[in-house]
Amino acid sequence: MAESGPDPWPRGEPLEPRLQRTLHLAYAVDGVVAVRVWQWGPNIAIGVRGSGASSPADLVRRVEAAVACLREPGEAWDFGVLDEPV
């Protein structure tokens, strides 16, 4: 799992470049204040928290559009809003 917040990626293990790029693209979306990315097999899940300047649905839609260039055939990507504090 790659994430922002209190339990970051384990030290000593490099973050896969594509997951790192996913975090960079998601954080570049206006209004995003926290991002978590999970990968297991061909599945990727992204959770985001916004600043409140836009609706959660709009924020998720914009993050999904921002990272669309990273998707590969056969992968399942899920997007959602983070509820727990980071």
Protein Blocks (a to p, Z undefined) as FASTA:
>chain_A
ZZedjbdcdehiacdfklmmmmmmmmmpghiabdcdddehjbdcdddddehlacfklmmm
mmmmmmmmmpcghiacdddddfbdZZ
